[in-house]
């Protein structure tokens, strides 16, 4: 099977359709939005209740606190309420300020306002995300 480099895990991984989206979004976060690679992790293990979960991408602020969690799906998957709910489930463990969902074709970002996540008009760069913390 074809392999693709994951700069966060520092190893080659199987290039599944979802993994290609994950690696594309890592590149976007780093090159376009200025997130330092050393402040991101991929495939982060979490426990929600008794069930184990894996967050696709987790972005940290400079103090090491979780800032953004991203859920990546294969390109043919519709980014519906279920996908957003999955990311929100991760947030109940992580306490992030931002949620991102992407299938490589569409990307949506949500910002925590009070107790509710609301859509962002644009994806802020890393410095903007830090200022909104």
Secondary structure as the mmCIF struct_conf table of DSSP 4:
data_model
#
loop_
_struct_conf.conf_type_id
_struct_conf.id
_struct_conf.beg_label_comp_id
_struct_conf.beg_label_asym_id
_struct_conf.beg_label_seq_id
_struct_conf.end_label_comp_id
_struct_conf.end_label_asym_id
_struct_conf.end_label_seq_id
STRN STRN1 UNK A 3 UNK A 6
TURN_TY1_P TURN_TY1_P1 UNK A 7 UNK A 10
STRN STRN2 UNK A 11 UNK A 14
HELX_RH_AL_P HELX_RH_AL_P1 UNK A 17 UNK A 27
HELX_RH_PI_P HELX_RH_PI_P1 UNK A 28 UNK A 32
TURN_TY1_P TURN_TY1_P2 UNK A 33 UNK A 33
HELX_RH_3T_P HELX_RH_3T_P1 UNK A 37 UNK A 39
STRN STRN3 UNK A 40 UNK A 48
TURN_TY1_P TURN_TY1_P3 UNK A 49 UNK A 50
STRN STRN4 UNK A 51 UNK A 60
TURN_TY1_P TURN_TY1_P4 UNK A 62 UNK A 63
BEND BEND1 UNK A 64 UNK A 64
STRN STRN5 UNK A 66 UNK A 72
TURN_TY1_P TURN_TY1_P5 UNK A 75 UNK A 76
BEND BEND2 UNK A 77 UNK A 77
HELX_RH_AL_P HELX_RH_AL_P2 UNK A 81 UNK A 94
BEND BEND3 UNK A 97 UNK A 97
STRN STRN6 UNK A 98 UNK A 102
BEND BEND4 UNK A 104 UNK A 105
STRN STRN7 UNK A 107 UNK A 113
TURN_TY1_P TURN_TY1_P6 UNK A 114 UNK A 115
STRN STRN8 UNK A 116 UNK A 119
BEND BEND5 UNK A 121 UNK A 122
HELX_RH_AL_P HELX_RH_AL_P3 UNK A 126 UNK A 131
TURN_TY1_P TURN_TY1_P7 UNK A 132 UNK A 132
#
